[in-house]
Amino acid sequence: MPIKYDKLFELLKEKGWNTTRIRKEGLIGQGTLTNLRNGTGGLDHKTIARICKVLNCQPGDIMEYEED
């Protein structure tokens, strides 16, 4: 998949978010979180907007394009 979310996981860790908190506060659903980690899924624009609001960041801070 050409969109990579490694930057998202780095930013979450940097800001003190762990898997439990992500699920508890409903930032990202468990299935989506698993798919992102496995590189098999993506985020819709509403989820991207919510993440950017909560983490006070821009979309480019959480994802990047890489050619296959």
PDB file of N, H, CA, C and O in Angstrom:
ATOM      1  N   MET A   1       0.849  -1.172   0.000  1.00  0.00           N
ATOM      2  CA  MET A   1       0.000   0.000   0.000  1.00  0.00           C
ATOM      3  C   MET A   1       0.900   1.243   0.000  1.00  0.00           C
ATOM      4  O   MET A   1       1.833   1.326   0.798  1.00  0.00           O
ATOM      5  N   PRO A   2       0.633   2.189  -0.869  1.00  0.00           N
ATOM      6  CA  PRO A   2       1.546   3.331  -0.985  1.00  0.00           C
ATOM      7  C   PRO A   2       1.474   4.358   0.150  1.00  0.00           C
ATOM      8  O   PRO A   2       2.393   5.164   0.294  1.00  0.00           O
ATOM      9  N   ILE A   3       0.420   4.351   0.951  1.00  0.00           N
ATOM     10  H   ILE A   3      -0.327   3.696   0.835  1.00  0.00           H
ATOM     11  CA  ILE A   3       0.348   5.269   2.093  1.00  0.00           C
ATOM     12  C   ILE A   3       0.822   4.516   3.332  1.00  0.00           C
ATOM     13  O   ILE A   3       0.266   3.478   3.689  1.00  0.00           O
ATOM     14  N   LYS A   4       1.838   5.040   3.971  1.00  0.00           N
ATOM     15  H   LYS A   4       2.290   5.884   3.680  1.00  0.00           H
ATOM     16  CA  LYS A   4       2.424   4.416   5.164  1.00  0.00           C
ATOM     17  C   LYS A   4       2.066   5.247   6.395  1.00  0.00           C
ATOM     18  O   LYS A   4       2.032   6.476   6.334  1.00  0.00           O
ATOM     19  N   TYR A   5       1.801   4.577   7.499  1.00  0.00           N
ATOM     20  H   TYR A   5       1.828   3.578   7.549  1.00  0.00           H
ATOM     21  CA  TYR A   5       1.389   5.237   8.737  1.00  0.00           C
ATOM     22  C   TYR A   5       2.405   5.096   9.861  1.00  0.00           C
ATOM     23  O   TYR A   5       2.059   5.250  11.033  1.00  0.00           O
ATOM     24  N   ASP A   6       3.648   4.804   9.518  1.00  0.00           N
ATOM     25  H   ASP A   6       3.929   4.679   8.566  1.00  0.00           H
ATOM     26  CA  ASP A   6       4.692   4.675  10.539  1.00  0.00           C
ATOM     27  C   ASP A   6       4.830   5.960  11.363  1.00  0.00           C
ATOM     28  O   ASP A   6       5.065   5.913  12.570  1.00  0.00           O
ATOM     29  N   LYS A   7       4.681   7.096  10.697  1.00  0.00           N
ATOM     30  H   LYS A   7       4.489   7.133   9.716  1.00  0.00           H
ATOM     31  CA  LYS A   7       4.800   8.382  11.389  1.00  0.00           C
ATOM     32  C   LYS A   7       3.703   8.539  12.450  1.00  0.00           C
ATOM     33  O   LYS A   7       3.931   9.152  13.493  1.00  0.00           O
ATOM     34  N   LEU A   8       2.518   7.988  12.183  1.00  0.00           N
ATOM     35  H   LEU A   8       2.333   7.490  11.336  1.00  0.00           H
ATOM     36  CA  LEU A   8       1.427   8.044  13.150  1.00  0.00           C
ATOM     37  C   LEU A   8       1.813   7.320  14.430  1.00  0.00           C
ATOM     38  O   LEU A   8       1.623   7.845  15.527  1.00  0.00           O
ATOM     39  N   PHE A   9       2.354   6.120  14.292  1.00  0.00           N
ATOM     40  H   PHE A   9       2.509   5.693  13.401  1.00  0.00           H
ATOM     41  CA  PHE A   9       2.723   5.342  15.470  1.00  0.00           C
ATOM     42  C   PHE A   9       3.858   5.995  16.252  1.00  0.00           C
ATOM     43  O   PHE A   9       3.887   5.933  17.481  1.00  0.00           O
ATOM     44  N   GLU A  10       4.784   6.616  15.543  1.00  0.00           N
ATOM     45  H   GLU A  10       4.760   6.666  14.545  1.00  0.00           H
ATOM     46  CA  GLU A  10       5.861   7.348  16.223  1.00  0.00           C
ATOM     47  C   GLU A  10       5.301   8.533  17.005  1.00  0.00           C
ATOM     48  O   GLU A  10       5.695   8.771  18.146  1.00  0.00           O
ATOM     49  N   LEU A  11       4.370   9.283  16.381  1.00  0.00           N
ATOM     50  H   LEU A  11       4.050   9.090  15.453  1.00  0.00           H
ATOM     51  CA  LEU A  11       3.787  10.447  17.035  1.00  0.00           C
ATOM     52  C   LEU A  11       2.933  10.037  18.238  1.00  0.00           C
ATOM     53  O   LEU A  11       2.982  10.688  19.282  1.00  0.00           O
ATOM     54  N   LEU A  12       2.162   8.976  18.101  1.00  0.00           N
ATOM     55  H   LEU A  12       2.122   8.447  17.254  1.00  0.00           H
ATOM     56  CA  LEU A  12       1.349   8.491  19.223  1.00  0.00           C
ATOM     57  C   LEU A  12       2.242   8.142  20.410  1.00  0.00           C
ATOM     58  O   LEU A  12       1.949   8.516  21.545  1.00  0.00           O
ATOM     59  N   LYS A  13       3.326   7.428  20.144  1.00  0.00           N
ATOM     60  H   LYS A  13       3.564   7.125  19.221  1.00  0.00           H
ATOM     61  CA  LYS A  13       4.251   7.047  21.206  1.00  0.00           C
ATOM     62  C   LYS A  13       4.875   8.289  21.844  1.00  0.00           C
ATOM     63  O   LYS A  13       4.975   8.387  23.067  1.00  0.00           O
ATOM     64  N   GLU A  14       5.289   9.223  21.010  1.00  0.00           N
ATOM     65  H   GLU A  14       5.208   9.143  20.017  1.00  0.00           H
ATOM     66  CA  GLU A  14       5.904  10.460  21.494  1.00  0.00           C
ATOM     67  C   GLU A  14       4.953  11.254  22.400  1.00  0.00           C
ATOM     68  O   GLU A  14       5.381  11.885  23.366  1.00  0.00           O
ATOM     69  N   LYS A  15       3.660  11.211  22.071  1.00  0.00           N
ATOM     70  H   LYS A  15       3.312  10.699  21.286  1.00  0.00           H
ATOM     71  CA  LYS A  15       2.669  11.974  22.837  1.00  0.00           C
ATOM     72  C   LYS A  15       2.050  11.172  23.985  1.00  0.00           C
ATOM     73  O   LYS A  15       1.116  11.639  24.635  1.00  0.00           O
ATOM     74  N   GLY A  16       2.570   9.964  24.234  1.00  0.00           N
ATOM     75  H   GLY A  16       3.329   9.584  23.706  1.00  0.00           H
ATOM     76  CA  GLY A  16       2.131   9.187  25.379  1.00  0.00           C
ATOM     77  C   GLY A  16       0.878   8.356  25.181  1.00  0.00           C
ATOM     78  O   GLY A  16       0.234   7.968  26.155  1.00  0.00           O
ATOM     79  N   TRP A  17       0.523   8.078  23.935  1.00  0.00           N
ATOM     80  H   TRP A  17       1.047   8.394  23.144  1.00  0.00           H
ATOM     81  CA  TRP A  17      -0.648   7.262  23.653  1.00  0.00           C
ATOM     82  C   TRP A  17      -0.223   5.808  23.494  1.00  0.00           C
ATOM     83  O   TRP A  17       0.690   5.504  22.725  1.00  0.00           O
ATOM     84  N   ASN A  18      -0.886   4.910  24.223  1.00  0.00           N
ATOM     85  H   ASN A  18      -1.626   5.157  24.847  1.00  0.00           H
ATOM     86  CA  ASN A  18      -0.648   3.475  24.038  1.00  0.00           C
ATOM     87  C   ASN A  18      -1.910   2.842  23.466  1.00  0.00           C
ATOM     88  O   ASN A  18      -2.930   3.517  23.329  1.00  0.00           O
ATOM     89  N   THR A  19      -1.855   1.569  23.134  1.00  0.00           N
ATOM     90  H   THR A  19      -1.026   1.021  23.245  1.00  0.00           H
ATOM     91  CA  THR A  19      -2.985   0.884  22.510  1.00  0.00           C
ATOM     92  C   THR A  19      -4.240   0.967  23.366  1.00  0.00           C
ATOM     93  O   THR A  19      -5.332   1.181  22.840  1.00  0.00           O
ATOM     94  N   THR A  20      -4.102   0.803  24.657  1.00  0.00           N
ATOM     95  H   THR A  20      -3.215   0.629  25.084  1.00  0.00           H
ATOM     96  CA  THR A  20      -5.253   0.860  25.556  1.00  0.00           C
ATOM     97  C   THR A  20      -5.924   2.228  25.494  1.00  0.00           C
ATOM     98  O   THR A  20      -7.146   2.317  25.382  1.00  0.00           O
ATOM     99  N   ARG A  21      -5.142   3.277  25.566  1.00  0.00           N
ATOM    100  H   ARG A  21      -4.149   3.205  25.656  1.00  0.00           H
ATOM    101  CA  ARG A  21      -5.708   4.632  25.527  1.00  0.00           C
ATOM    102  C   ARG A  21      -6.341   4.923  24.171  1.00  0.00           C
ATOM    103  O   ARG A  21      -7.397   5.553  24.107  1.00  0.00           O
ATOM    104  N   ILE A  22      -5.716   4.475  23.090  1.00  0.00           N
ATOM    105  H   ILE A  22      -4.859   3.963  23.142  1.00  0.00           H
ATOM    106  CA  ILE A  22      -6.262   4.688  21.747  1.00  0.00           C
ATOM    107  C   ILE A  22      -7.647   4.064  21.645  1.00  0.00           C
ATOM    108  O   ILE A  22      -8.578   4.691  21.138  1.00  0.00           O
ATOM    109  N   ARG A  23      -7.785   2.829  22.127  1.00  0.00           N
ATOM    110  H   ARG A  23      -7.029   2.320  22.538  1.00  0.00           H
ATOM    111  CA  ARG A  23      -9.080   2.139  22.075  1.00  0.00           C
ATOM    112  C   ARG A  23     -10.075   2.769  23.036  1.00  0.00           C
ATOM    113  O   ARG A  23     -11.224   3.011  22.666  1.00  0.00           O
ATOM    114  N   LYS A  24      -9.647   3.039  24.268  1.00  0.00           N
ATOM    115  H   LYS A  24      -8.714   2.842  24.568  1.00  0.00           H
ATOM    116  CA  LYS A  24     -10.534   3.568  25.301  1.00  0.00           C
ATOM    117  C   LYS A  24     -11.147   4.914  24.887  1.00  0.00           C
ATOM    118  O   LYS A  24     -12.335   5.153  25.104  1.00  0.00           O
ATOM    119  N   GLU A  25     -10.333   5.780  24.296  1.00  0.00           N
ATOM    120  H   GLU A  25      -9.368   5.585  24.120  1.00  0.00           H
ATOM    121  CA  GLU A  25     -10.815   7.108  23.914  1.00  0.00           C
ATOM    122  C   GLU A  25     -11.399   7.136  22.497  1.00  0.00           C
ATOM    123  O   GLU A  25     -11.826   8.186  22.015  1.00  0.00           O
ATOM    124  N   GLY A  26     -11.413   5.985  21.844  1.00  0.00           N
ATOM    125  H   GLY A  26     -11.066   5.133  22.236  1.00  0.00           H
ATOM    126  CA  GLY A  26     -12.044   5.874  20.530  1.00  0.00           C
ATOM    127  C   GLY A  26     -11.341   6.630  19.423  1.00  0.00           C
ATOM    128  O   GLY A  26     -11.974   7.025  18.443  1.00  0.00           O
ATOM    129  N   LEU A  27     -10.053   6.835  19.562  1.00  0.00           N
ATOM    130  H   LEU A  27      -9.539   6.514  20.358  1.00  0.00           H
ATOM    131  CA  LEU A  27      -9.301   7.554  18.534  1.00  0.00           C
ATOM    132  C   LEU A  27      -9.260   6.753  17.235  1.00  0.00           C
ATOM    133  O   LEU A  27      -9.520   7.288  16.157  1.00  0.00           O
ATOM    134  N   ILE A  28      -8.936   5.484  17.345  1.00  0.00           N
ATOM    135  H   ILE A  28      -8.726   5.050  18.221  1.00  0.00           H
ATOM    136  CA  ILE A  28      -8.887   4.569  16.200  1.00  0.00           C
ATOM    137  C   ILE A  28      -9.442   3.233  16.680  1.00  0.00           C
ATOM    138  O   ILE A  28      -9.079   2.762  17.758  1.00  0.00           O
ATOM    139  N   GLY A  29     -10.313   2.625  15.896  1.00  0.00           N
ATOM    140  H   GLY A  29     -10.609   3.007  15.020  1.00  0.00           H
ATOM    141  CA  GLY A  29     -10.866   1.321  16.254  1.00  0.00           C
ATOM    142  C   GLY A  29      -9.805   0.236  16.222  1.00  0.00           C
ATOM    143  O   GLY A  29      -8.798   0.366  15.527  1.00  0.00           O
ATOM    144  N   GLN A  30     -10.029  -0.828  16.971  1.00  0.00           N
ATOM    145  H   GLN A  30     -10.848  -0.934  17.535  1.00  0.00           H
ATOM    146  CA  GLN A  30      -9.048  -1.915  17.065  1.00  0.00           C
ATOM    147  C   GLN A  30      -8.752  -2.534  15.706  1.00  0.00           C
ATOM    148  O   GLN A  30      -7.591  -2.779  15.377  1.00  0.00           O
ATOM    149  N   GLY A  31      -9.785  -2.788  14.917  1.00  0.00           N
ATOM    150  H   GLY A  31     -10.728  -2.589  15.185  1.00  0.00           H
ATOM    151  CA  GLY A  31      -9.573  -3.384  13.599  1.00  0.00           C
ATOM    152  C   GLY A  31      -8.760  -2.481  12.692  1.00  0.00           C
ATOM    153  O   GLY A  31      -7.861  -2.943  11.990  1.00  0.00           O
ATOM    154  N   THR A  32      -9.071  -1.208  12.706  1.00  0.00           N
ATOM    155  H   THR A  32      -9.802  -0.832  13.276  1.00  0.00           H
ATOM    156  CA  THR A  32      -8.333  -0.240  11.901  1.00  0.00           C
ATOM    157  C   THR A  32      -6.893  -0.149  12.365  1.00  0.00           C
ATOM    158  O   THR A  32      -5.973  -0.104  11.548  1.00  0.00           O
ATOM    159  N   LEU A  33      -6.697  -0.122  13.673  1.00  0.00           N
ATOM    160  H   LEU A  33      -7.444  -0.159  14.336  1.00  0.00           H
ATOM    161  CA  LEU A  33      -5.358  -0.055  14.247  1.00  0.00           C
ATOM    162  C   LEU A  33      -4.518  -1.255  13.808  1.00  0.00           C
ATOM    163  O   LEU A  33      -3.357  -1.103  13.429  1.00  0.00           O
ATOM    164  N   THR A  34      -5.107  -2.435  13.861  1.00  0.00           N
ATOM    165  H   THR A  34      -6.050  -2.559  14.169  1.00  0.00           H
ATOM    166  CA  THR A  34      -4.418  -3.652  13.430  1.00  0.00           C
ATOM    167  C   THR A  34      -4.074  -3.583  11.945  1.00  0.00           C
ATOM    168  O   THR A  34      -2.960  -3.923  11.547  1.00  0.00           O
ATOM    169  N   ASN A  35      -5.031  -3.142  11.126  1.00  0.00           N
ATOM    170  H   ASN A  35      -5.936  -2.866  11.449  1.00  0.00           H
ATOM    171  CA  ASN A  35      -4.781  -3.037   9.689  1.00  0.00           C
ATOM    172  C   ASN A  35      -3.682  -2.026   9.373  1.00  0.00           C
ATOM    173  O   ASN A  35      -2.869  -2.257   8.477  1.00  0.00           O
ATOM    174  N   LEU A  36      -3.649  -0.917  10.094  1.00  0.00           N
ATOM    175  H   LEU A  36      -4.309  -0.730  10.821  1.00  0.00           H
ATOM    176  CA  LEU A  36      -2.592   0.075   9.882  1.00  0.00           C
ATOM    177  C   LEU A  36      -1.225  -0.513  10.215  1.00  0.00           C
ATOM    178  O   LEU A  36      -0.258  -0.320   9.478  1.00  0.00           O
ATOM    179  N   ARG A  37      -1.160  -1.224  11.322  1.00  0.00           N
ATOM    180  H   ARG A  37      -1.945  -1.381  11.920  1.00  0.00           H
ATOM    181  CA  ARG A  37       0.117  -1.842  11.724  1.00  0.00           C
ATOM    182  C   ARG A  37       0.590  -2.873  10.711  1.00  0.00           C
ATOM    183  O   ARG A  37       1.787  -3.020  10.463  1.00  0.00           O
ATOM    184  N   ASN A  38      -0.376  -3.590  10.126  1.00  0.00           N
ATOM    185  H   ASN A  38      -1.349  -3.471  10.328  1.00  0.00           H
ATOM    186  CA  ASN A  38      -0.037  -4.633   9.157  1.00  0.00           C
ATOM    187  C   ASN A  38       0.141  -4.090   7.743  1.00  0.00           C
ATOM    188  O   ASN A  38       0.538  -4.825   6.839  1.00  0.00           O
ATOM    189  N   GLY A  39      -0.150  -2.814   7.554  1.00  0.00           N
ATOM    190  H   GLY A  39      -0.472  -2.217   8.289  1.00  0.00           H
ATOM    191  CA  GLY A  39      -0.028  -2.213   6.228  1.00  0.00           C
ATOM    192  C   GLY A  39      -1.106  -2.631   5.268  1.00  0.00           C
ATOM    193  O   GLY A  39      -0.919  -2.570   4.053  1.00  0.00           O
ATOM    194  N   THR A  40      -2.261  -3.066   5.808  1.00  0.00           N
ATOM    195  H   THR A  40      -2.413  -3.116   6.795  1.00  0.00           H
ATOM    196  CA  THR A  40      -3.341  -3.553   4.956  1.00  0.00           C
ATOM    197  C   THR A  40      -4.563  -2.649   4.956  1.00  0.00           C
ATOM    198  O   THR A  40      -5.567  -2.986   4.329  1.00  0.00           O
ATOM    199  N   GLY A  41      -4.510  -1.524   5.632  1.00  0.00           N
ATOM    200  H   GLY A  41      -3.694  -1.250   6.141  1.00  0.00           H
ATOM    201  CA  GLY A  41      -5.668  -0.642   5.695  1.00  0.00           C
ATOM    202  C   GLY A  41      -5.263   0.807   5.725  1.00  0.00           C
ATOM    203  O   GLY A  41      -4.079   1.143   5.754  1.00  0.00           O
ATOM    204  N   GLY A  42      -6.268   1.661   5.718  1.00  0.00           N
ATOM    205  H   GLY A  42      -7.230   1.388   5.694  1.00  0.00           H
ATOM    206  CA  GLY A  42      -6.021   3.096   5.728  1.00  0.00           C
ATOM    207  C   GLY A  42      -7.025   3.805   6.615  1.00  0.00           C
ATOM    208  O   GLY A  42      -7.795   3.170   7.337  1.00  0.00           O
ATOM    209  N   LEU A  43      -7.008   5.117   6.554  1.00  0.00           N
ATOM    210  H   LEU A  43      -6.383   5.632   5.968  1.00  0.00           H
ATOM    211  CA  LEU A  43      -7.892   5.940   7.362  1.00  0.00           C
ATOM    212  C   LEU A  43      -8.784   6.778   6.462  1.00  0.00           C
ATOM    213  O   LEU A  43      -8.349   7.235   5.405  1.00  0.00           O
ATOM    214  N   ASP A  44     -10.022   6.981   6.873  1.00  0.00           N
ATOM    215  H   ASP A  44     -10.375   6.609   7.732  1.00  0.00           H
ATOM    216  CA  ASP A  44     -10.887   7.887   6.126  1.00  0.00           C
ATOM    217  C   ASP A  44     -10.622   9.323   6.577  1.00  0.00           C
ATOM    218  O   ASP A  44      -9.943   9.553   7.578  1.00  0.00           O
ATOM    219  N   HIS A  45     -11.158  10.273   5.837  1.00  0.00           N
ATOM    220  H   HIS A  45     -11.710  10.086   5.024  1.00  0.00           H
ATOM    221  CA  HIS A  45     -10.856  11.676   6.128  1.00  0.00           C
ATOM    222  C   HIS A  45     -11.372  12.129   7.487  1.00  0.00           C
ATOM    223  O   HIS A  45     -10.766  13.004   8.107  1.00  0.00           O
ATOM    224  N   LYS A  46     -12.466  11.561   7.964  1.00  0.00           N
ATOM    225  H   LYS A  46     -12.958  10.850   7.461  1.00  0.00           H
ATOM    226  CA  LYS A  46     -12.983  11.934   9.289  1.00  0.00           C
ATOM    227  C   LYS A  46     -12.035  11.477  10.397  1.00  0.00           C
ATOM    228  O   LYS A  46     -11.809  12.205  11.364  1.00  0.00           O
ATOM    229  N   THR A  47     -11.492  10.292  10.258  1.00  0.00           N
ATOM    230  H   THR A  47     -11.675   9.700   9.472  1.00  0.00           H
ATOM    231  CA  THR A  47     -10.550   9.777  11.253  1.00  0.00           C
ATOM    232  C   THR A  47      -9.256  10.571  11.229  1.00  0.00           C
ATOM    233  O   THR A  47      -8.690  10.878  12.279  1.00  0.00           O
ATOM    234  N   ILE A  48      -8.787  10.906  10.031  1.00  0.00           N
ATOM    235  H   ILE A  48      -9.247  10.657   9.179  1.00  0.00           H
ATOM    236  CA  ILE A  48      -7.574  11.723   9.916  1.00  0.00           C
ATOM    237  C   ILE A  48      -7.784  13.070  10.604  1.00  0.00           C
ATOM    238  O   ILE A  48      -6.914  13.545  11.333  1.00  0.00           O
ATOM    239  N   ALA A  49      -8.942  13.679  10.367  1.00  0.00           N
ATOM    240  H   ALA A  49      -9.649  13.293   9.774  1.00  0.00           H
ATOM    241  CA  ALA A  49      -9.237  14.974  10.993  1.00  0.00           C
ATOM    242  C   ALA A  49      -9.280  14.851  12.513  1.00  0.00           C
ATOM    243  O   ALA A  49      -8.765  15.720  13.217  1.00  0.00           O
ATOM    244  N   ARG A  50      -9.890  13.782  13.029  1.00  0.00           N
ATOM    245  H   ARG A  50     -10.309  13.076  12.457  1.00  0.00           H
ATOM    246  CA  ARG A  50      -9.975  13.575  14.483  1.00  0.00           C
ATOM    247  C   ARG A  50      -8.586  13.377  15.086  1.00  0.00           C
ATOM    248  O   ARG A  50      -8.272  13.949  16.130  1.00  0.00           O
ATOM    249  N   ILE A  51      -7.759  12.572  14.431  1.00  0.00           N
ATOM    250  H   ILE A  51      -8.014  12.108  13.582  1.00  0.00           H
ATOM    251  CA  ILE A  51      -6.398  12.341  14.923  1.00  0.00           C
ATOM    252  C   ILE A  51      -5.612  13.648  14.939  1.00  0.00           C
ATOM    253  O   ILE A  51      -4.922  13.953  15.912  1.00  0.00           O
ATOM    254  N   CYS A  52      -5.718  14.419  13.857  1.00  0.00           N
ATOM    255  H   CYS A  52      -6.278  14.171  13.066  1.00  0.00           H
ATOM    256  CA  CYS A  52      -4.985  15.689  13.782  1.00  0.00           C
ATOM    257  C   CYS A  52      -5.444  16.661  14.860  1.00  0.00           C
ATOM    258  O   CYS A  52      -4.631  17.393  15.425  1.00  0.00           O
ATOM    259  N   LYS A  53      -6.734  16.673  15.145  1.00  0.00           N
ATOM    260  H   LYS A  53      -7.394  16.079  14.686  1.00  0.00           H
ATOM    261  CA  LYS A  53      -7.255  17.555  16.197  1.00  0.00           C
ATOM    262  C   LYS A  53      -6.720  17.139  17.558  1.00  0.00           C
ATOM    263  O   LYS A  53      -6.234  17.975  18.320  1.00  0.00           O
ATOM    264  N   VAL A  54      -6.808  15.851  17.866  1.00  0.00           N
ATOM    265  H   VAL A  54      -7.203  15.172  17.248  1.00  0.00           H
ATOM    266  CA  VAL A  54      -6.394  15.345  19.175  1.00  0.00           C
ATOM    267  C   VAL A  54      -4.885  15.484  19.375  1.00  0.00           C
ATOM    268  O   VAL A  54      -4.434  15.846  20.463  1.00  0.00           O
ATOM    269  N   LEU A  55      -4.112  15.202  18.343  1.00  0.00           N
ATOM    270  H   LEU A  55      -4.479  14.909  17.460  1.00  0.00           H
ATOM    271  CA  LEU A  55      -2.652  15.226  18.457  1.00  0.00           C
ATOM    272  C   LEU A  55      -2.054  16.583  18.085  1.00  0.00           C
ATOM    273  O   LEU A  55      -0.843  16.785  18.178  1.00  0.00           O
ATOM    274  N   ASN A  56      -2.924  17.517  17.660  1.00  0.00           N
ATOM    275  H   ASN A  56      -3.908  17.354  17.584  1.00  0.00           H
ATOM    276  CA  ASN A  56      -2.477  18.851  17.264  1.00  0.00           C
ATOM    277  C   ASN A  56      -1.382  18.763  16.197  1.00  0.00           C
ATOM    278  O   ASN A  56      -0.265  19.246  16.379  1.00  0.00           O
ATOM    279  N   CYS A  57      -1.746  18.124  15.072  1.00  0.00           N
ATOM    280  H   CYS A  57      -2.653  17.732  14.924  1.00  0.00           H
ATOM    281  CA  CYS A  57      -0.782  17.912  14.001  1.00  0.00           C
ATOM    282  C   CYS A  57      -1.453  18.083  12.650  1.00  0.00           C
ATOM    283  O   CYS A  57      -2.649  18.368  12.576  1.00  0.00           O
ATOM    284  N   GLN A  58      -0.694  17.910  11.593  1.00  0.00           N
ATOM    285  H   GLN A  58       0.276  17.678  11.653  1.00  0.00           H
ATOM    286  CA  GLN A  58      -1.179  17.962  10.223  1.00  0.00           C
ATOM    287  C   GLN A  58      -1.155  16.555   9.629  1.00  0.00           C
ATOM    288  O   GLN A  58      -0.407  15.704  10.112  1.00  0.00           O
ATOM    289  N   PRO A  59      -1.966  16.285   8.579  1.00  0.00           N
ATOM    290  CA  PRO A  59      -1.973  14.945   7.982  1.00  0.00           C
ATOM    291  C   PRO A  59      -0.580  14.436   7.593  1.00  0.00           C
ATOM    292  O   PRO A  59      -0.297  13.247   7.740  1.00  0.00           O
ATOM    293  N   GLY A  60       0.275  15.307   7.106  1.00  0.00           N
ATOM    294  H   GLY A  60       0.045  16.273   6.986  1.00  0.00           H
ATOM    295  CA  GLY A  60       1.628  14.890   6.736  1.00  0.00           C
ATOM    296  C   GLY A  60       2.470  14.454   7.916  1.00  0.00           C
ATOM    297  O   GLY A  60       3.515  13.826   7.743  1.00  0.00           O
ATOM    298  N   ASP A  61       2.012  14.788   9.128  1.00  0.00           N
ATOM    299  H   ASP A  61       1.163  15.298   9.268  1.00  0.00           H
ATOM    300  CA  ASP A  61       2.723  14.359  10.331  1.00  0.00           C
ATOM    301  C   ASP A  61       2.403  12.921  10.712  1.00  0.00           C
ATOM    302  O   ASP A  61       3.101  12.324  11.532  1.00  0.00           O
ATOM    303  N   ILE A  62       1.329  12.351  10.110  1.00  0.00           N
ATOM    304  H   ILE A  62       0.762  12.836   9.444  1.00  0.00           H
ATOM    305  CA  ILE A  62       0.905  11.002  10.493  1.00  0.00           C
ATOM    306  C   ILE A  62       1.000   9.985   9.368  1.00  0.00           C
ATOM    307  O   ILE A  62       0.897   8.783   9.609  1.00  0.00           O
ATOM    308  N   MET A  63       1.195  10.454   8.145  1.00  0.00           N
ATOM    309  H   MET A  63       1.278  11.431   7.949  1.00  0.00           H
ATOM    310  CA  MET A  63       1.267   9.509   7.024  1.00  0.00           C
ATOM    311  C   MET A  63       2.162  10.068   5.931  1.00  0.00           C
ATOM    312  O   MET A  63       2.415  11.271   5.851  1.00  0.00           O
ATOM    313  N   GLU A  64       2.638   9.142   5.084  1.00  0.00           N
ATOM    314  H   GLU A  64       2.433   8.165   5.150  1.00  0.00           H
ATOM    315  CA  GLU A  64       3.456   9.552   3.957  1.00  0.00           C
ATOM    316  C   GLU A  64       3.236   8.601   2.779  1.00  0.00           C
ATOM    317  O   GLU A  64       2.887   7.434   2.954  1.00  0.00           O
ATOM    318  N   TYR A  65       3.443   9.121   1.608  1.00  0.00           N
ATOM    319  H   TYR A  65       3.727  10.069   1.466  1.00  0.00           H
ATOM    320  CA  TYR A  65       3.290   8.336   0.381  1.00  0.00           C
ATOM    321  C   TYR A  65       4.630   7.727   0.009  1.00  0.00           C
ATOM    322  O   TYR A  65       5.656   8.407  -0.005  1.00  0.00           O
ATOM    323  N   GLU A  66       4.606   6.444  -0.291  1.00  0.00           N
ATOM    324  H   GLU A  66       3.773   5.891  -0.279  1.00  0.00           H
ATOM    325  CA  GLU A  66       5.781   5.733  -0.781  1.00  0.00           C
ATOM    326  C   GLU A  66       5.346   4.870  -1.958  1.00  0.00           C
ATOM    327  O   GLU A  66       4.389   4.103  -1.847  1.00  0.00           O
ATOM    328  N   GLU A  67       6.042   4.992  -3.081  1.00  0.00           N
ATOM    329  H   GLU A  67       6.819   5.616  -3.171  1.00  0.00           H
ATOM    330  CA  GLU A  67       5.706   4.154  -4.224  1.00  0.00           C
ATOM    331  C   GLU A  67       5.984   2.693  -3.904  1.00  0.00           C
ATOM    332  O   GLU A  67       6.927   2.356  -3.188  1.00  0.00           O
ATOM    333  N   ASP A  68       5.134   1.842  -4.457  1.00  0.00           N
ATOM    334  H   ASP A  68       4.368   2.116  -5.038  1.00  0.00           H
ATOM    335  CA  ASP A  68       5.322   0.389  -4.276  1.00  0.00           C
ATOM    336  C   ASP A  68       6.533  -0.088  -5.017  1.00  0.00           C
ATOM    337  O   ASP A  68       6.849  -1.277  -4.982  1.00  0.00           O
TER     338      ASP A  68
END
